[in-house]
Amino acid sequence: MPAVSVVNYRSPPASSAMKRASSSRLDYSSTDRGTRPPALALLRQAGLLARSEAHVHVLDNACGLGTTTAALYDEFASKRELGRLRVICGDVSMRILRVATERVAQMEGLDAEVRVLDAQVRVSPSTNPCFTLMSPKALSLPSNHFTHVLTNFGFQIFSEPILALHESVRVAKPGGIIGLTTWTHPGWVPAFRLAVARIPGSPSSLPDPLPFTTRTGSWSDPVWIRAQLVTLPAVDASTICIERHAFEMPLEGEEDVRRFVRHMEAAGAFEAFMEGWSVEKRRACEGGQLALELVRALMEEHVLVWESAVVTCTKRRCSTCLRM
C-alpha cells in the first residue's frame, strides 16, 4: 500500500448555517472536521471529482449528518454540474436524519432525498447465488440502481456489516462503484488513553485495537477488508482499491477543545470507548470525570492525526449478477 499522505485540515470560519448547527446537540460542523477529508478522498477515488458529462445517482448510505453529500454538493456546485447529480441520503436514526434533512434543504439546486434506510435487516436468504445473505428488498431500494453506493464510516458501527456489504453491492448498477471508509486510527484515541490512565479506578491498560473497532470484524485491517470483498461474486476483484488516508486536525484553544469533547460525547464516542468495561470501571469515569480529563489531555496534545482506509470496487457486468 502507498505511504500515508498527511494533509492539514482546519475548520472553515463558522457560517450562519454552522452556527445554527452548533446550537444543537448534533453539530455537523464538528462532524465534518473529522470525516470530511476522508469523504473527499473517497469521492476522488470513486471518480466523482473528475469532470464528466455522465449523470450520477449516488446512495449516501449511513449518511449521518450529511458530510459526504455536502462534500459532493460543494464539488459539483463549484463546477456548475449539479444538473447531472442525484443523491439519496439514508440512515436508520430519525434523530440524525432530522439534522441531515435541514442541512440538505440548504443545498440549493441539489436533486436529493433524505429517507430512513436500514441496510442490515436480517431476512430469508435470496435465491440469487451472488447474494445468499440478503433479501433483494432489505434496503427498500431497487437492485442495479445506483452508479455509486458510498458509506463514510458506517461499517465499524453496523451490527451486521457483511449483510450491509452485500446490500451495497445489490443496489449498485453493473459497472457501478461501491465505496467505503473505515477508521484505522481515530484521532481522539491517544487522548482518550491518556485521560483514562489519569482516572483512579479506571482500566489500567486498554487493548489495541479497541473493541469497538473490531467487534463485527477487522474493519481497521485493509487485508481483512479485501478478503471480504473477494468473496462476493458480484464484485470485480481486479478493481478493488484500498488506499490509506491521513490528515491532521488541530484544535485551537480551550473553547475549541471543549466543543470537540462535547460533540464526541453527544455522538456516542464515550460509550464506544468504554465498551466491555465493568460497572466499577465505568463508575470511576462518571460525573464528568472522563470529559474533564479528556479536555486536559487534548490541551496538551491538540493536533489530532486521523488515519483511515478508503475502499472502492466495481460491480461486475454479468448476467448472473443481474438476476436479483
Protein Blocks (a to p, Z undefined) as FASTA:
>chain_A
ZZddddddddddddfklmmmmmpmbdfklmmmmmmmmmmmmmmmnopmpccfbdcdddde
hklnolmmmmmmmmmmmnopmmmpccddddfblklmmmmmmmmmmmghiacddddddfkb
ccdddfbfklmmbcfklnopaehkbfbdcdehkllmpfblmlmmmmmmmmpcehiacddd
ddfbdfklmmmmmmmmmpghiafbdcdddfklmmnocfkbmklmmmmmmmpmklcfklpc
cdddddddddedjklmmmmmmmmmmnommmmmmgoiafklmmmmgghlmmmmmmmmmmmm
mcccdddddddddddddfklmmZZ
